[in-house]
Amino acid sequence: MYGINNSTIKEKILILAAEIIYLIIAYYLLFVTYDNPGISLGLFIALIITALRLTAMMFIWLPRGIAWQKAIMNSLAFGIYYLGFPILMITSNQDPNLTVLIVGWILFF
């Protein structure tokens, strides 16, 4: 894992492609199947910020290579994160509590 010194750009592109696919699915879940556009927009912005941070970390701040196995597992883990929160929000039959949202955004930043 730590001995890979080449750039392994193909593995990083796989992770980036998976992130983009997950964001497209999350957009569909949040804006097509869920009927609260304000809450959907807030969560989608948080997902975009997370995707930008992870992509910058991978291409700029992570000079070491990534093995194919780790790239695949990271892609699956990102899928759980990017799709898990929208699915949890859609399947809960409650309107989000404003206090919980504010605390969540504070913790996010």
mmCIF file of the C-alpha atoms, coordinates in Angstrom:
data_MODEL
# 
_entry.id   MODEL 
# 
loop_
_atom_site.group_PDB 
_atom_site.id 
_atom_site.type_symbol 
_atom_site.label_atom_id 
_atom_site.label_alt_id 
_atom_site.label_comp_id 
_atom_site.label_asym_id 
_atom_site.label_entity_id 
_atom_site.label_seq_id 
_atom_site.pdbx_PDB_ins_code 
_atom_site.Cartn_x 
_atom_site.Cartn_y 
_atom_site.Cartn_z 
_atom_site.occupancy 
_atom_site.B_iso_or_equiv 
_atom_site.pdbx_formal_charge 
_atom_site.auth_seq_id 
_atom_site.auth_comp_id 
_atom_site.auth_asym_id 
_atom_site.auth_atom_id 
_atom_site.pdbx_PDB_model_num 
ATOM 1   C CA . MET A 1 1   ? 0.000   0.000  0.000   1.00 0.00 ? 1   MET A CA 1 
ATOM 2   C CA . TYR A 1 2   ? 2.659   2.537  0.946   1.00 0.00 ? 2   TYR A CA 1 
ATOM 3   C CA . GLY A 1 3   ? 5.359   1.164  -1.373  1.00 0.00 ? 3   GLY A CA 1 
ATOM 4   C CA . ILE A 1 4   ? 3.705   2.270  -4.619  1.00 0.00 ? 4   ILE A CA 1 
ATOM 5   C CA . ASN A 1 5   ? 5.733   5.173  -5.949  1.00 0.00 ? 5   ASN A CA 1 
ATOM 6   C CA . ASN A 1 6   ? 4.302   5.587  -9.451  1.00 0.00 ? 6   ASN A CA 1 
ATOM 7   C CA . SER A 1 7   ? 1.356   7.896  -10.079 1.00 0.00 ? 7   SER A CA 1 
ATOM 8   C CA . THR A 1 8   ? -1.309  5.198  -10.737 1.00 0.00 ? 8   THR A CA 1 
ATOM 9   C CA . ILE A 1 9   ? -3.446  7.714  -12.622 1.00 0.00 ? 9   ILE A CA 1 
ATOM 10  C CA . LYS A 1 10  ? -5.802  5.016  -13.974 1.00 0.00 ? 10  LYS A CA 1 
ATOM 11  C CA . GLU A 1 11  ? -6.792  3.957  -10.474 1.00 0.00 ? 11  GLU A CA 1 
ATOM 12  C CA . LYS A 1 12  ? -7.408  7.555  -9.448  1.00 0.00 ? 12  LYS A CA 1 
ATOM 13  C CA . ILE A 1 13  ? -9.511  8.156  -12.568 1.00 0.00 ? 13  ILE A CA 1 
ATOM 14  C CA . LEU A 1 14  ? -11.601 5.095  -11.648 1.00 0.00 ? 14  LEU A CA 1 
ATOM 15  C CA . ILE A 1 15  ? -12.336 6.638  -8.250  1.00 0.00 ? 15  ILE A CA 1 
ATOM 16  C CA . LEU A 1 16  ? -13.161 9.994  -9.865  1.00 0.00 ? 16  LEU A CA 1 
ATOM 17  C CA . ALA A 1 17  ? -15.509 8.339  -12.390 1.00 0.00 ? 17  ALA A CA 1 
ATOM 18  C CA . ALA A 1 18  ? -17.257 6.466  -9.574  1.00 0.00 ? 18  ALA A CA 1 
ATOM 19  C CA . GLU A 1 19  ? -17.669 9.737  -7.640  1.00 0.00 ? 19  GLU A CA 1 
ATOM 20  C CA . ILE A 1 20  ? -19.256 11.415 -10.667 1.00 0.00 ? 20  ILE A CA 1 
ATOM 21  C CA . ILE A 1 21  ? -21.654 8.499  -11.181 1.00 0.00 ? 21  ILE A CA 1 
ATOM 22  C CA . TYR A 1 22  ? -22.615 8.555  -7.503  1.00 0.00 ? 22  TYR A CA 1 
ATOM 23  C CA . LEU A 1 23  ? -23.244 12.311 -7.635  1.00 0.00 ? 23  LEU A CA 1 
ATOM 24  C CA . ILE A 1 24  ? -25.503 11.886 -10.677 1.00 0.00 ? 24  ILE A CA 1 
ATOM 25  C CA . ILE A 1 25  ? -27.497 9.199  -8.861  1.00 0.00 ? 25  ILE A CA 1 
ATOM 26  C CA . ALA A 1 26  ? -27.635 11.351 -5.716  1.00 0.00 ? 26  ALA A CA 1 
ATOM 27  C CA . TYR A 1 27  ? -28.920 14.274 -7.802  1.00 0.00 ? 27  TYR A CA 1 
ATOM 28  C CA . TYR A 1 28  ? -31.667 12.060 -9.202  1.00 0.00 ? 28  TYR A CA 1 
ATOM 29  C CA . LEU A 1 29  ? -32.597 10.789 -5.744  1.00 0.00 ? 29  LEU A CA 1 
ATOM 30  C CA . LEU A 1 30  ? -32.641 14.239 -4.167  1.00 0.00 ? 30  LEU A CA 1 
ATOM 31  C CA . PHE A 1 31  ? -34.282 16.335 -6.873  1.00 0.00 ? 31  PHE A CA 1 
ATOM 32  C CA . VAL A 1 32  ? -36.508 13.879 -8.736  1.00 0.00 ? 32  VAL A CA 1 
ATOM 33  C CA . THR A 1 33  ? -37.759 11.520 -6.040  1.00 0.00 ? 33  THR A CA 1 
ATOM 34  C CA . TYR A 1 34  ? -37.701 13.824 -2.979  1.00 0.00 ? 34  TYR A CA 1 
ATOM 35  C CA . ASP A 1 35  ? -40.071 16.775 -2.723  1.00 0.00 ? 35  ASP A CA 1 
ATOM 36  C CA . ASN A 1 36  ? -38.156 19.168 -0.449  1.00 0.00 ? 36  ASN A CA 1 
ATOM 37  C CA . PRO A 1 37  ? -35.885 21.202 -2.752  1.00 0.00 ? 37  PRO A CA 1 
ATOM 38  C CA . GLY A 1 38  ? -34.330 23.328 0.012   1.00 0.00 ? 38  GLY A CA 1 
ATOM 39  C CA . ILE A 1 39  ? -33.139 20.345 2.024   1.00 0.00 ? 39  ILE A CA 1 
ATOM 40  C CA . SER A 1 40  ? -32.113 18.499 -1.142  1.00 0.00 ? 40  SER A CA 1 
ATOM 41  C CA . LEU A 1 41  ? -30.005 21.426 -2.289  1.00 0.00 ? 41  LEU A CA 1 
ATOM 42  C CA . GLY A 1 42  ? -28.237 21.660 1.054   1.00 0.00 ? 42  GLY A CA 1 
ATOM 43  C CA . LEU A 1 43  ? -27.328 17.989 1.093   1.00 0.00 ? 43  LEU A CA 1 
ATOM 44  C CA . PHE A 1 44  ? -26.268 18.038 -2.554  1.00 0.00 ? 44  PHE A CA 1 
ATOM 45  C CA . ILE A 1 45  ? -23.981 21.026 -1.931  1.00 0.00 ? 45  ILE A CA 1 
ATOM 46  C CA . ALA A 1 46  ? -22.404 19.115 0.975   1.00 0.00 ? 46  ALA A CA 1 
ATOM 47  C CA . LEU A 1 47  ? -21.856 16.124 -1.328  1.00 0.00 ? 47  LEU A CA 1 
ATOM 48  C CA . ILE A 1 48  ? -20.252 18.345 -4.002  1.00 0.00 ? 48  ILE A CA 1 
ATOM 49  C CA . ILE A 1 49  ? -17.932 19.936 -1.420  1.00 0.00 ? 49  ILE A CA 1 
ATOM 50  C CA . THR A 1 50  ? -16.958 16.470 -0.194  1.00 0.00 ? 50  THR A CA 1 
ATOM 51  C CA . ALA A 1 51  ? -16.327 15.263 -3.750  1.00 0.00 ? 51  ALA A CA 1 
ATOM 52  C CA . LEU A 1 52  ? -14.124 18.272 -4.501  1.00 0.00 ? 52  LEU A CA 1 
ATOM 53  C CA . ARG A 1 53  ? -12.163 17.771 -1.294  1.00 0.00 ? 53  ARG A CA 1 
ATOM 54  C CA . LEU A 1 54  ? -11.633 14.059 -1.916  1.00 0.00 ? 54  LEU A CA 1 
ATOM 55  C CA . THR A 1 55  ? -10.666 14.629 -5.553  1.00 0.00 ? 55  THR A CA 1 
ATOM 56  C CA . ALA A 1 56  ? -8.178  17.350 -4.606  1.00 0.00 ? 56  ALA A CA 1 
ATOM 57  C CA . MET A 1 57  ? -6.725  15.092 -1.926  1.00 0.00 ? 57  MET A CA 1 
ATOM 58  C CA . MET A 1 58  ? -6.346  12.254 -4.377  1.00 0.00 ? 58  MET A CA 1 
ATOM 59  C CA . PHE A 1 59  ? -4.756  14.182 -7.260  1.00 0.00 ? 59  PHE A CA 1 
ATOM 60  C CA . ILE A 1 60  ? -2.891  16.978 -5.442  1.00 0.00 ? 60  ILE A CA 1 
ATOM 61  C CA . TRP A 1 61  ? -2.092  15.985 -1.860  1.00 0.00 ? 61  TRP A CA 1 
ATOM 62  C CA . LEU A 1 62  ? -1.664  12.223 -2.276  1.00 0.00 ? 62  LEU A CA 1 
ATOM 63  C CA . PRO A 1 63  ? 1.514   11.772 -4.301  1.00 0.00 ? 63  PRO A CA 1 
ATOM 64  C CA . ARG A 1 64  ? 1.810   8.043  -3.664  1.00 0.00 ? 64  ARG A CA 1 
ATOM 65  C CA . GLY A 1 65  ? 0.077   5.519  -5.847  1.00 0.00 ? 65  GLY A CA 1 
ATOM 66  C CA . ILE A 1 66  ? -3.095  3.600  -5.141  1.00 0.00 ? 66  ILE A CA 1 
ATOM 67  C CA . ALA A 1 67  ? -3.392  -0.129 -5.783  1.00 0.00 ? 67  ALA A CA 1 
ATOM 68  C CA . TRP A 1 68  ? -6.327  -1.370 -7.886  1.00 0.00 ? 68  TRP A CA 1 
ATOM 69  C CA . GLN A 1 69  ? -7.817  -3.208 -4.913  1.00 0.00 ? 69  GLN A CA 1 
ATOM 70  C CA . LYS A 1 70  ? -7.729  -0.058 -2.785  1.00 0.00 ? 70  LYS A CA 1 
ATOM 71  C CA . ALA A 1 71  ? -9.157  2.019  -5.652  1.00 0.00 ? 71  ALA A CA 1 
ATOM 72  C CA . ILE A 1 72  ? -12.107 -0.351 -6.003  1.00 0.00 ? 72  ILE A CA 1 
ATOM 73  C CA . MET A 1 73  ? -12.730 -0.512 -2.258  1.00 0.00 ? 73  MET A CA 1 
ATOM 74  C CA . ASN A 1 74  ? -12.492 3.293  -1.923  1.00 0.00 ? 74  ASN A CA 1 
ATOM 75  C CA . SER A 1 75  ? -14.958 3.675  -4.796  1.00 0.00 ? 75  SER A CA 1 
ATOM 76  C CA . LEU A 1 76  ? -17.439 1.396  -3.027  1.00 0.00 ? 76  LEU A CA 1 
ATOM 77  C CA . ALA A 1 77  ? -16.939 3.243  0.265   1.00 0.00 ? 77  ALA A CA 1 
ATOM 78  C CA . PHE A 1 78  ? -17.598 6.573  -1.461  1.00 0.00 ? 78  PHE A CA 1 
ATOM 79  C CA . GLY A 1 79  ? -20.789 5.073  -2.903  1.00 0.00 ? 79  GLY A CA 1 
ATOM 80  C CA . ILE A 1 80  ? -22.035 4.255  0.577   1.00 0.00 ? 80  ILE A CA 1 
ATOM 81  C CA . TYR A 1 81  ? -21.342 7.831  1.640   1.00 0.00 ? 81  TYR A CA 1 
ATOM 82  C CA . TYR A 1 82  ? -22.670 9.629  -1.453  1.00 0.00 ? 82  TYR A CA 1 
ATOM 83  C CA . LEU A 1 83  ? -25.805 7.518  -1.759  1.00 0.00 ? 83  LEU A CA 1 
ATOM 84  C CA . GLY A 1 84  ? -26.384 6.561  1.872   1.00 0.00 ? 84  GLY A CA 1 
ATOM 85  C CA . PHE A 1 85  ? -27.296 10.017 3.123   1.00 0.00 ? 85  PHE A CA 1 
ATOM 86  C CA . PRO A 1 86  ? -29.776 10.791 0.309   1.00 0.00 ? 86  PRO A CA 1 
ATOM 87  C CA . ILE A 1 87  ? -31.402 7.365  0.707   1.00 0.00 ? 87  ILE A CA 1 
ATOM 88  C CA . LEU A 1 88  ? -31.689 7.826  4.472   1.00 0.00 ? 88  LEU A CA 1 
ATOM 89  C CA . MET A 1 89  ? -33.242 11.242 3.978   1.00 0.00 ? 89  MET A CA 1 
ATOM 90  C CA . ILE A 1 90  ? -35.727 10.024 1.374   1.00 0.00 ? 90  ILE A CA 1 
ATOM 91  C CA . THR A 1 91  ? -36.807 6.941  3.307   1.00 0.00 ? 91  THR A CA 1 
ATOM 92  C CA . SER A 1 92  ? -37.350 8.756  6.602   1.00 0.00 ? 92  SER A CA 1 
ATOM 93  C CA . ASN A 1 93  ? -40.946 9.892  6.687   1.00 0.00 ? 93  ASN A CA 1 
ATOM 94  C CA . GLN A 1 94  ? -40.220 12.991 8.727   1.00 0.00 ? 94  GLN A CA 1 
ATOM 95  C CA . ASP A 1 95  ? -39.346 16.548 7.875   1.00 0.00 ? 95  ASP A CA 1 
ATOM 96  C CA . PRO A 1 96  ? -35.829 17.369 9.078   1.00 0.00 ? 96  PRO A CA 1 
ATOM 97  C CA . ASN A 1 97  ? -35.525 19.312 12.314  1.00 0.00 ? 97  ASN A CA 1 
ATOM 98  C CA . LEU A 1 98  ? -34.019 22.775 11.735  1.00 0.00 ? 98  LEU A CA 1 
ATOM 99  C CA . THR A 1 99  ? -31.845 22.537 14.857  1.00 0.00 ? 99  THR A CA 1 
ATOM 100 C CA . VAL A 1 100 ? -30.408 19.210 13.721  1.00 0.00 ? 100 VAL A CA 1 
ATOM 101 C CA . LEU A 1 101 ? -29.687 20.682 10.278  1.00 0.00 ? 101 LEU A CA 1 
ATOM 102 C CA . ILE A 1 102 ? -27.847 23.664 11.746  1.00 0.00 ? 102 ILE A CA 1 
ATOM 103 C CA . VAL A 1 103 ? -25.771 21.446 14.042  1.00 0.00 ? 103 VAL A CA 1 
ATOM 104 C CA . GLY A 1 104 ? -25.052 19.134 11.107  1.00 0.00 ? 104 GLY A CA 1 
ATOM 105 C CA . TRP A 1 105 ? -23.799 21.983 8.918   1.00 0.00 ? 105 TRP A CA 1 
ATOM 106 C CA . ILE A 1 106 ? -21.618 23.310 11.756  1.00 0.00 ? 106 ILE A CA 1 
ATOM 107 C CA . LEU A 1 107 ? -20.075 19.866 12.212  1.00 0.00 ? 107 LEU A CA 1 
ATOM 108 C CA . PHE A 1 108 ? -19.631 19.502 8.450   1.00 0.00 ? 108 PHE A CA 1 
ATOM 109 C CA . PHE A 1 109 ? -17.612 22.704 8.215   1.00 0.00 ? 109 PHE A CA 1 
# 
